[in-house]
Amino acid sequence: MKASQFFISTLKEAPADAEVASHQLMMRAGMIKKLGAGIYTYMPMGLRVIRKVEAIVREEMNRAGAVEMTMPVIQPAELWQETGRFEKMGPELLRIKDRHGRDFIVQPTSEEVITDVVRQDIKSYKQLPKNFYQIQTKFRDERRPRFGLMRGREFIMKDAYSFDRDPVAAKASYQVMAQAYRRIFDRFGLTYRAVAADSGAIGGDLSEEFQVIAATGEDAIVYCPGSSYAANMEKAEALAPAGTRAAPARALTKTATPGKATCADVAELLGIPLASTVKSLVLATDETNDKGEVIKSQVWLLLLRGDHDMNEVKVGKVPGLVGFRFATLPEIEDHFGCKPGYLGPLTLQKPVRLVVDREVAAMADWVCGANEPDFHLTGVNWGRDLPEPELVADLRNVVAGDPSPDGKGALAIERGIEVGHVFYLGTKYSQAMNATFLGENGKPQFMEMGCYGIGITRLPAAAIEQNHDERGIIWPDALAPFTVVLCPISPDRFPDVKAAADKLYAELIAAGVDVILDDRNERPGAMFADWELIGVPHRVTLGDRGLKEGQLEYQHRRDAASTKVDADGALNFLKGKLGLTRA
């Protein structure tokens, strides 16, 4: 490609609403243009990146035995009504009507459609396993779209769906996809982690997120530097403290703490570590009748160490706490006789269900609210001041330094951006839609399913968050819109420069290199600034003075300075840099 034939539209400043680096740089580099809230036009430069992402994904999915198809963006509501998601999904699901008043949705995903396809055409175990995938436009009506392609409303996604005869075969299909994903992300040239993820209401352990490591990432990734253990924050287990609980050493004392309603304030007032305090979190669960009316509520008290945070996913798995909500102020006052800030498990007005975090169950001489404004209890101990806890569970987020669940060191935490997810579905959709096949015994069985997604348009944004500097984007070779840019200096004034640039350009094209020749006759400073902003990883500069000495200049986007290269050997030099076979 020659720059004069292409479309290059760079900006010196990013739009005011561009908050993160990827959004700013994609706008400035002319890769995307905003059309509406969370809706972007993929400009030629950005589309080249997206197509490279798609090509790698497509090659590895095909290699793994998946079969490509394309499902409609607009889908009839009837299928979604079969699974209940038409009613259950919130406003993120864009619902529309056609001219006849029939309900449709704009797809955010395609479990229903693919299940409908398969239930019509797959009748026997002999036709299984199968894995179908598509690379297709999706839409989620985000309440607050932001960060450009990181959280847009319209986006491109690769979604795949596997169908198997039994759980053993389904788990084998899952592992094939998990390995394919590792090959995909290895080829992208990004630093990433595959982390164990929570499986939600479906349960089970087969769920992994693929996270691109970036300081600006929204997700916390927990890992052990000394092993392969990695999990997202919702999944990472906080182990029970080792050893036995210390014996009580202090008397139970009611202590004045005027105006100190947080654990941190109480610890500062009393001159004790925050880890000696216990916070009280009050939840509730509701029992409803057939009409959805609440007929009975149960109030729960959760105890966590003062310096720890509640993990809502873990709490939601505690027996009895599925579908919990935070208790209302009247419920709290009715059971504790006190407003939040001074709550605790002693001297209650009405009984509550108590759940204690593993860490708190091992504490002695701890501090908690006295259920009286401006007072806390110090020297609280299990067994002496209140009964040993009946229900102890992992309720908290892990923190850096916690022991790794695999016993191979301490945990560390870093930030990541989720760009892929593999997930074992089981029979959730096949049962809802009666997708069966005849097994070897001649009886109908529900298909076992898995789903596997990659955010095609989110991935370039994640790559930029990981790879940029003050000058612009730094693309890995596999994702760059162009791998090499040739920058001739004043080719209109120096025929030898133009001839050398054209010759090297032709040689690189013949070698299969994705190269762009900047033939716009721009000033060197402006030309270099454009390509540094766009992030092409390899730049070759051709000037009249250098050519007279038989030299060109090469500079990788990460290099601080250029390197002189023999002009006659430039092709082989570049092949070496690009990992190509030398001529």
C-alpha positions in Angstrom: 0.0 0.0 0.0 1.1 3.5 -0.7 0.1 6.3 1.7 -1.1 8.5 -1.1 -3.6 5.8 -2.1 -4.7 5.0 1.5 -6.6 7.2 4.0 -4.6 8.7 6.8 -6.4 11.0 9.2 -4.4 11.8 12.3 -5.3 14.4 15.0 -3.0 16.4 17.3 -5.5 16.3 20.1 -7.9 13.7 21.3 -11.6 14.5 21.7 -12.6 15.7 25.2 -14.7 12.7 25.9 -11.9 10.2 25.3 -10.9 9.1 28.8 -8.4 6.2 28.5 -5.3 5.9 26.4 -6.7 3.4 23.9 -9.7 5.6 23.2 -7.6 8.7 22.8 -5.0 7.1 20.6 -7.4 5.3 18.3 -9.2 8.6 17.7 -6.0 10.5 17.2 -4.6 7.8 14.9 -7.7 7.9 12.7 -8.7 4.3 13.5 -12.2 5.0 14.7 -14.7 7.8 14.5 -17.6 8.2 16.9 -21.1 8.1 15.4 -23.1 7.9 18.6 -22.8 6.9 22.2 -20.8 3.7 22.2 -21.1 3.4 18.4 -18.0 3.8 16.2 -17.1 3.7 12.5 -14.0 1.5 11.9 -11.9 3.6 9.7 -9.5 2.0 7.2 -6.5 2.1 9.5 -8.4 0.6 12.4 -10.2 -1.9 10.2 -6.8 -3.4 9.1 -6.1 -4.1 12.8 -9.5 -5.7 13.3 -9.0 -7.9 10.2 -5.7 -9.1 11.5 -7.3 -10.1 14.8 -10.1 -11.9 12.9 -7.6 -13.7 10.7 -5.6 -15.2 13.6 -8.8 -16.1 15.4 -10.3 -17.8 12.3 -7.1 -19.7 11.6 -6.9 -21.2 15.1 -10.6 -21.9 15.4 -10.5 -23.8 12.1 -7.3 -25.6 13.2 -9.2 -26.7 16.4 -12.0 -28.2 14.3 -14.6 -25.5 14.7 -16.9 -24.8 11.8 -17.7 -21.2 10.8 -21.2 -19.9 10.1 -22.9 -16.5 10.5 -26.1 -16.0 12.5 -28.5 -13.0 12.1 -27.9 -9.8 14.1 -31.7 -9.4 14.3 -33.3 -12.4 16.0 -37.0 -13.3 16.7 -38.0 -12.9 20.3 -39.7 -16.4 20.3 -36.3 -18.1 20.7 -35.3 -15.9 23.6 -38.7 -16.4 25.2 -38.1 -20.2 25.2 -35.1 -19.7 27.5 -36.7 -16.9 29.5 -34.0 -14.5 28.6 -36.3 -12.1 26.7 -38.0 -11.3 30.0 -35.0 -11.8 32.4 -32.4 -9.8 30.6 -32.3 -6.1 31.6 -32.3 -3.0 29.4 -29.0 -4.1 27.9 -31.1 -6.3 25.6 -32.3 -4.1 22.7 -35.9 -5.1 21.9 -37.5 -4.0 18.7 -40.7 -4.6 16.8 -41.2 -5.0 13.0 -43.9 -3.4 11.0 -46.3 -6.2 11.9 -45.8 -5.6 15.6 -43.7 -8.8 16.1 -41.0 -8.8 18.7 -37.3 -9.1 17.8 -34.0 -8.5 19.6 -30.6 -7.2 18.4 -28.3 -10.0 19.4 -25.8 -9.5 22.2 -25.0 -13.3 21.9 -26.4 -16.3 20.0 -27.0 -19.3 22.3 -30.7 -19.5 21.4 -30.1 -19.3 17.7 -27.3 -21.9 17.5 -29.3 -24.2 19.8 -32.3 -23.9 17.4 -30.1 -24.6 14.4 -28.6 -27.7 16.1 -31.9 -29.1 17.4 -33.2 -29.1 13.9 -30.3 -30.8 12.2 -28.5 -33.0 14.7 -30.5 -36.1 15.5 -28.0 -38.8 16.5 -24.9 -39.2 18.7 -23.1 -40.1 15.5 -23.2 -36.5 14.4 -21.5 -35.3 17.6 -19.3 -33.6 18.6 -19.7 -30.3 16.8 -18.4 -26.8 17.4 -19.8 -23.8 15.4 -18.5 -20.3 15.5 -19.1 -16.9 14.0 -17.4 -13.5 13.9 -20.3 -11.2 13.9 -21.6 -7.8 15.1 -23.3 -7.7 18.5 -25.1 -5.0 20.4 -25.6 -4.4 24.1 -27.4 -1.3 25.2 -24.9 -0.3 27.9 -26.3 2.3 30.3 -23.1 4.2 30.2 -20.9 3.3 27.2 -17.4 4.6 27.7 -13.7 4.1 27.0 -14.2 3.8 23.2 -14.1 0.2 22.0 -13.4 -1.0 25.5 -17.1 -0.7 26.4 -19.1 0.2 23.4 -22.7 -0.7 22.6 -22.0 -2.1 19.1 -19.0 -4.4 18.8 -17.6 -7.4 16.9 -17.2 -10.7 18.7 -16.2 -14.2 17.9 -18.6 -16.6 19.7 -18.4 -20.4 19.4 -20.7 -23.1 20.7 -19.8 -26.7 21.2 -22.3 -29.6 21.3 -21.5 -33.0 22.9 -23.1 -36.2 23.9 -22.1 -36.3 27.6 -20.2 -34.2 30.2 -17.0 -36.1 29.6 -17.0 -35.3 25.9 -18.1 -31.7 26.6 -15.2 -31.2 28.9 -12.8 -32.6 26.3 -14.2 -30.1 23.8 -13.7 -27.3 26.4 -10.1 -28.2 26.8 -9.6 -28.1 23.0 -11.0 -24.6 23.0 -8.9 -23.5 26.0 -5.8 -24.6 24.2 -6.8 -22.9 21.0 -7.3 -19.7 22.9 -3.8 -19.9 24.3 -2.5 -20.3 20.8 -4.6 -17.3 19.7 -3.3 -15.0 22.4 0.3 -16.2 22.1 0.1 -15.2 18.4 -1.2 -11.8 19.3 2.1 -11.0 21.0 0.4 -9.6 24.1 1.1 -10.3 27.8 -1.9 -12.1 29.1 -3.1 -14.5 31.8 -5.7 -17.3 31.6 -7.5 -17.1 34.9 -10.0 -19.3 36.6 -13.4 -17.6 36.6 -16.6 -18.1 38.5 -19.2 -20.1 36.7 -22.2 -18.3 38.1 -25.5 -20.1 38.6 -24.5 -23.0 36.3 -21.8 -24.0 38.7 -18.8 -26.2 38.0 -15.1 -25.3 37.6 -14.8 -25.0 33.8 -14.6 -21.3 33.2 -11.6 -19.3 32.3 -11.1 -15.6 31.4 -8.3 -14.4 29.2 -7.0 -11.2 30.5 -4.6 -8.8 28.8 -2.4 -7.3 31.5 -2.7 -3.5 31.7 -2.4 -1.0 34.5 -5.7 0.5 33.4 -7.6 -2.8 33.5 -11.0 -2.9 35.2 -10.5 -6.4 36.5 -8.3 -7.6 39.4 -6.3 -10.7 38.5 -5.0 -12.9 41.3 -2.0 -15.1 40.7 0.9 -16.9 42.3 4.3 -15.8 40.9 5.7 -19.2 42.0 3.2 -21.4 40.2 0.6 -21.4 37.4 -2.3 -20.5 39.7 -4.4 -17.6 38.4 -8.0 -16.6 39.1 -10.2 -13.5 38.9 -11.1 -11.8 42.1 -14.5 -13.4 42.3 -13.0 -16.9 42.0 -9.8 -16.6 44.0 -10.1 -18.5 47.3 -9.0 -17.0 50.6 -7.7 -19.9 52.7 -8.5 -20.3 56.4 -5.6 -19.1 58.6 -3.2 -21.8 59.5 -2.7 -22.8 63.2 -5.1 -22.6 66.1 -6.9 -19.5 67.5 -5.2 -17.7 70.3 -6.7 -17.9 73.8 -8.6 -14.8 75.1 -6.3 -12.3 76.7 -8.6 -9.3 77.2 -11.8 -8.8 79.0 -15.0 -7.9 77.1 -15.3 -4.1 77.4 -17.9 -1.6 76.2 -15.8 1.3 74.9 -16.9 4.8 73.9 -16.1 5.6 70.3 -18.0 8.9 69.7 -18.6 9.7 66.0 -16.4 6.8 64.9 -18.6 4.8 62.6 -16.0 3.0 60.4 -13.5 0.3 61.4 -10.7 2.5 60.2 -11.8 5.4 62.5 -12.2 3.0 65.4 -8.8 1.5 64.9 -7.2 4.9 64.8 -9.0 6.1 67.9 -8.1 3.0 69.9 -4.6 2.8 68.5 -4.9 -0.8 67.3 -4.4 -2.4 63.9 -7.3 -2.3 61.5 -7.0 -6.1 61.3 -8.1 -6.3 64.9 -11.6 -4.9 64.0 -14.6 -6.8 62.6 -17.1 -5.2 60.3 -20.8 -6.1 60.3 -22.7 -6.4 57.0 -26.4 -6.9 57.1 -28.1 -8.8 54.2 -31.6 -10.2 53.6 -33.2 -12.9 51.6 -36.9 -13.0 50.6 -39.4 -15.8 50.1 -42.0 -15.1 47.5 -45.3 -16.6 46.4 -46.3 -17.6 42.9 -47.2 -13.9 42.1 -43.7 -12.8 43.1 -44.9 -11.1 46.3 -42.6 -11.2 49.3 -44.2 -13.3 52.0 -41.3 -13.7 54.4 -37.8 -12.2 54.8 -34.7 -13.5 56.6 -32.0 -11.1 57.9 -28.4 -12.2 57.9 -25.3 -10.8 59.6 -21.9 -11.3 57.9 -18.7 -10.7 59.9 -15.5 -9.8 58.0 -12.2 -8.4 59.2 -12.1 -4.7 59.2 -9.5 -4.5 56.4 -11.2 -7.0 54.1 -13.9 -6.5 51.5 -16.9 -8.7 50.9 -16.9 -10.8 47.7 -20.5 -10.8 46.5 -20.1 -13.8 44.2 -18.8 -15.9 47.1 -21.5 -14.7 49.5 -24.1 -15.6 46.9 -23.0 -19.2 47.0 -23.4 -19.5 50.8 -26.4 -21.9 51.5 -29.4 -19.8 51.9 -27.9 -16.6 50.5 -28.6 -17.1 46.8 -30.3 -14.0 45.5 -29.5 -12.0 48.6 -30.0 -8.2 48.9 -28.7 -5.6 51.4 -31.0 -5.1 54.3 -33.1 -2.0 54.5 -32.6 0.6 57.3 -35.9 -0.4 59.0 -34.9 -4.1 58.9 -31.5 -3.2 60.5 -33.0 -1.1 63.2 -35.6 -3.7 63.9 -33.0 -6.4 64.5 -30.1 -4.5 66.0 -31.8 -1.5 67.6 -29.2 0.7 66.1 -28.3 2.4 62.8 -25.3 1.2 60.7 -21.8 2.1 62.0 -22.1 0.5 65.4 -23.5 -2.9 64.6 -22.3 -6.2 66.0 -23.3 -9.8 66.8 -24.0 -9.3 70.5 -27.1 -7.8 72.3 -29.5 -8.2 69.3 -33.1 -7.1 69.4 -34.2 -10.0 67.1 -32.3 -13.1 66.0 -30.4 -13.1 62.7 -28.6 -15.8 60.7 -24.9 -15.4 61.3 -22.2 -16.1 58.7 -18.6 -15.6 59.7 -15.6 -15.3 57.3 -12.8 -17.8 57.8 -10.4 -15.1 59.0 -12.8 -13.8 61.7 -13.5 -17.3 63.0 -9.8 -17.6 63.8 -9.6 -14.2 65.6 -9.3 -13.5 69.3 -9.8 -10.3 71.3 -11.5 -8.5 68.4 -13.4 -5.2 68.2 -17.0 -4.8 66.8 -20.0 -2.5 67.2 -22.0 -2.6 70.5 -25.4 -2.1 68.8 -25.4 1.3 70.5 -24.5 4.6 68.9 -21.0 5.9 69.7 -19.9 2.6 71.4 -17.9 -0.5 70.3 -17.0 -3.7 72.1 -13.3 -4.6 72.6 -11.9 -7.9 73.7 -14.6 -10.0 72.0 -13.9 -13.7 71.9 -15.6 -16.8 70.4 -16.8 -19.4 72.9 -16.6 -17.0 75.9 -18.7 -14.0 74.7 -20.7 -15.6 72.0 -21.2 -19.1 70.7 -18.7 -20.6 68.3 -19.9 -19.7 64.7 -22.0 -22.4 63.1 -21.6 -21.2 59.5 -18.0 -20.3 58.5 -17.3 -19.5 54.8 -14.9 -17.7 52.5 -16.7 -14.4 52.2 -13.9 -12.0 51.2 -11.7 -10.8 48.4 -8.2 -12.0 48.7 -5.4 -9.5 49.2 -1.8 -9.5 48.0 0.3 -11.7 50.3 -2.4 -14.2 51.1 -1.3 -17.8 50.7 -1.9 -19.3 47.3 -4.5 -22.0 47.3 -2.1 -24.4 45.6 0.4 -24.0 48.5 3.2 -22.7 46.3 3.7 -19.2 47.6 1.9 -15.9 48.3 -0.6 -14.3 46.0 0.0 -11.2 44.0 -2.6 -9.0 42.2 -2.4 -7.1 38.9 -4.9 -5.4 36.6 -6.3 -7.0 33.5 -8.7 -6.4 30.6 -11.0 -9.3 29.8 -10.8 -10.1 26.1 -11.9 -13.7 26.0 -13.9 -16.3 28.0 -14.3 -20.1 27.7 -17.3 -21.6 29.5 -18.9 -25.0 30.1 -22.6 -24.5 29.8 -23.9 -28.0 30.4 -27.6 -28.5 29.4 -28.9 -25.0 30.4 -30.0 -24.1 26.9 -30.5 -27.6 25.4 -33.1 -28.4 28.2 -34.8 -25.0 27.9 -35.1 -25.5 24.1 -35.5 -29.3 24.1 -32.4 -29.8 22.0 -32.0 -33.6 22.1 -30.3 -36.4 20.1 -30.7 -40.1 20.1 -28.0 -41.8 22.2 -26.5 -45.2 21.6 -29.3 -46.6 23.8 -31.9 -45.2 21.4 -33.2 -42.8 23.9 -33.3 -39.0 23.6 -30.6 -37.1 25.6 -30.0 -33.4 26.0 -26.9 -32.0 24.4 -24.0 -30.8 26.5 -22.9 -27.3 25.5 -20.0 -25.0 25.9 -19.5 -21.4 24.7 -16.4 -19.5 23.9 -16.1 -15.8 23.2 -13.4 -13.3 22.1 -14.0 -9.6 21.9 -12.6 -8.8 18.4 -13.0 -5.1 18.5 -12.1 -4.9 22.3 -8.8 -6.6 21.7 -7.1 -3.8 19.8 -8.1 -1.4 22.5 -6.7 -3.7 25.2 -3.5 -4.1 23.2 -3.0 -0.3 23.1 -3.6 0.0 26.8 -0.7 -2.4 27.3 1.5 -1.0 24.5 1.8 2.8 24.2 3.9 5.7 25.1 3.8 9.5 25.0 4.2 9.4 21.2 1.4 7.0 20.4 0.6 3.3 19.9 3.2 0.5 19.8 1.6 -2.4 18.0 2.9 -6.0 18.2 3.8 -7.2 14.7 0.8 -9.5 14.5 -1.7 -6.7 15.1 -0.2 -3.7 13.4 -2.1 -2.1 10.6 1.1 -2.2 8.6 4.2 -4.1 9.8 6.8 -1.9 8.0 6.6 1.7 6.9 9.1 3.2 4.4 9.8 6.9 4.9 11.7 8.5 2.0 12.9 12.0 2.7 11.9 14.5 0.0 11.5 11.9 -2.8 10.2 14.7 -5.1 13.6 16.4 -4.9 15.9 13.4 -4.9 15.2 10.8 -7.6 17.6 8.3 -6.1 15.6 8.4 -2.8 12.4 7.7 -4.7 14.0 4.9 -6.7 15.5 3.2 -3.6 12.2 3.4 -1.8 10.3 2.0 -4.7 12.8 -0.8 -5.1 12.7 -1.8 -1.4 8.9 -1.5 -1.4 8.6 -3.9 -4.3 11.0 -6.4 -2.7 9.1 -6.3 0.6 5.8 -6.9 -1.1 7.3 -9.8 -3.0 8.5 -11.2 0.3 5.0 -11.1 1.7 5.6 -8.2 4.1 2.7 -5.9 5.0 4.4 -2.7 4.1 3.3 0.9 3.4 5.3 3.4 1.5 4.8 7.0 2.7 4.9 8.8 -0.7 3.1 11.9 0.5 6.2 14.2 0.5 5.6 15.2 4.1 8.2 17.0 6.2 10.2 14.4 8.1 9.0 15.6 11.5 5.3 15.4 10.6 5.8 12.1 8.8 7.6 10.4 11.7 5.0 11.8 14.2 2.2 10.2 12.1 3.8 6.8 12.1 4.8 6.9 15.7 1.2 7.8 16.6 -0.2 5.1 14.4 2.3 2.6 15.9 3.7 0.8 12.9 6.5 -1.3 14.6 9.3 -1.1 12.0 10.3 2.1 10.2 12.9 2.5 7.5 14.1 6.0 6.6 15.7 6.6 3.2 17.6 9.9 2.7 19.8 11.3 0.0 22.9 11.7 2.3 22.6 8.2 3.7 22.1 6.6 0.3 25.2 8.3 -1.0 27.0 6.4 1.8 25.2 3.2 0.9 23.0 3.3 4.1 19.4 3.4 5.3 18.2 4.0 8.8 16.1 1.4 10.7 14.2 2.1 13.9 11.8 -0.2 15.8 8.9 1.7 17.5 10.4 0.9 20.9 13.9 1.9 20.0 15.3 5.2 21.4 17.4 5.8 18.3 17.8 4.6 14.7 20.3 2.0 13.4 22.3 2.5 10.2 21.8 -0.5 7.8 23.6 -1.3 4.6 21.3 -0.4 1.8 22.1 -3.5 -0.3 21.4 -5.8 2.7 18.3 -4.0 3.9 15.9 -6.6 2.7 17.6 -9.4 4.5 18.0 -7.2 7.6 14.3 -6.6 7.7 13.5 -10.3 7.1 15.6 -11.0 10.1 13.8 -8.5 12.2 10.4 -9.9 11.1 11.4 -13.5 11.7 11.2 -14.4 8.0 13.5 -16.8 6.1 16.5 -14.9 4.7 16.9 -14.9 0.9 
